[in-house]
Amino acid sequence: MLSWALTFLIIAIIAGVLGFGGIAGAATSIAKILFVLFLVLFVISFFVGRRRG
């Protein structure tokens, strides 16, 4: 999931440099959502793993 967030971030940077503002904004939003989702799942799996181990 983190790799998808980085992919959309790179797409956003490239689109921003080339002047495609709409695509860059959409890709940035998707990257932010995926990164937050990754962090939430990481924290949940971290705490669940500590309880079992």
Sequence and secondary structure as in RCSB ss.txt:
>XXXX:A:sequence
MLSWALTFLIIAIIAGVLGFGGIAGAATSIAKILFVLFLVLFVISFFVGRRRG
>XXXX:A:secstr
 HHHHHHHHHHHHHHHHHT HHHHHHHHHHHHHHHHHHHHHHHHHHHHHHHH 
